[in-house]
Amino acid sequence: MTQARRNAERRGRRSEALSALWLQLRGWRILDQRARTGVGELDLVARRGPVLAFIEVKHRVSLDDALTAVTTSQKRRLIRAAALWRSRHDALAALQPRFDVIAWPEHGWPRHIKGAFMIETEDLVGLI
């Protein structure tokens, strides 16, 4: 692994840890961090009230870069990973799932985009 990749990995882990703390201060309960499933990893899984949020954390130079870093293929992978994670936690089945992004620009405060993307019909085909 190159030094640049190690630095990016370290920055990502730090952003995920800070995001978890930031969410907790806003009333969220962190259920899982860096949750590994058979189809991918979920950065954060959190709950507040009736919402079960699967949260992708992105740290980039600018806020725009962070927001555009979640690609269509990554969204599909996150949806599959969330479905698998959720199937293993029957007690949470009644909660409303949502996909959020926390974008960290190099300088400035993070932005929590609630409902950053939705499950599309074509995404469900792969889950059945």
N, C-alpha and C positions, 0 to 999 in steps of 0.2 A: 504494500500500500504506500502510495506516495505521501510526502509531507502535506501537500495541499489537500489530499483526500482525508488524511488524519485530522487536519485542522477543521475541515468542513464537518466531519463526523462529531468532533468535540463541540463545535458551535451549535450543531443541531441538537445534541443531547442537552446542552445548557439551555437552549431555547425551549425545549420540551419541559424541562424541570421548572423553568421560570413561568411557563404557560400554566402548568399545573398549579403552582402557588398562586398565580394571578387569578385563575378561575376559582380556587378555594376562597380567596378573599372576597369574591363576588357571589358567594353562596353555593357554588357547585361542589358536588361530592365526586372526587376522582375514584372511579371504580377499577381502572386498569391503566397502566402506562407501558408503552412499548409492547403491546399485546401481540404475541406471535400466533398466527393461525396457519393452517396448511396452505393458504393462498396469499398470504402477505401479512404485513405488520400494521397495526393501528397505533398511531402515536399516543393518543389519549382517548379514553372512554370515560365520560362524565355524566352525572345525573343532576338535574335540578327540577324539582316538582315532577310533572308528568313527562319530561323530556329526557331521552337517552341520546346524548350527543357523541358521535364518532368524530373526533377532531384531528385534523391534519395540521401539523405545525410546519411553517415554512419561514426560513430566515434567509433573506436575500439583501442585496445592496439597496434596493428601493422597494417601496410598498407595492408598486405595480409589478415588479419582477416576482415578488413573493406571491402575489395573487394569481399571476399567470403560470406559476410553476406547477400547478395541479392540472395535469393533462387529462384528456379524455380516457386514455388507457389506464391512468392511475385512478381516476374516479371509478372505473369499472372494477378494478382490483380492490379498492376500498369498500365498495358495495358488497362484493363477494366475501371479503374478510369480515365485514360487519355482520353479514348474515350468518356466517359460521360462528363468530363469537357469540352472537345473540342466541343461536340454537343451543349453546352450551350453558346458557343462563336462563332457565325457564322462569325463574321468579321475576324476571324483568320483562316478560313478554307483553304485559299490558302497557308499557311505556311507549311513547311516540318517538320513533327513531328520527334522527336528524343528522345531516352531515355539515359540519362546520369547518372553517379554516381559521387559524390564528396566524396572521402574517406579521412577521417581525422585520422591519426595515433596519438597515445598518445603523442608522441614527434616528432616534425617535421612539415613540410608544407603539406597542403592538396594536393590531386591529383585529377584533373578533368578528368574523363574518358568519352570522347565524344563517343556517340554511343555504350554505354556499352553493350546493348543488342538490338535485333531487334524483330519486330513482326513476329512470325512464322505463317504458314498457320493454324496450329491447334489452335492457339490463336484467329484467326479471326472467327472460328466457334462459339465460345462463344459470339462474339460481334454481330452476325447477328440475 
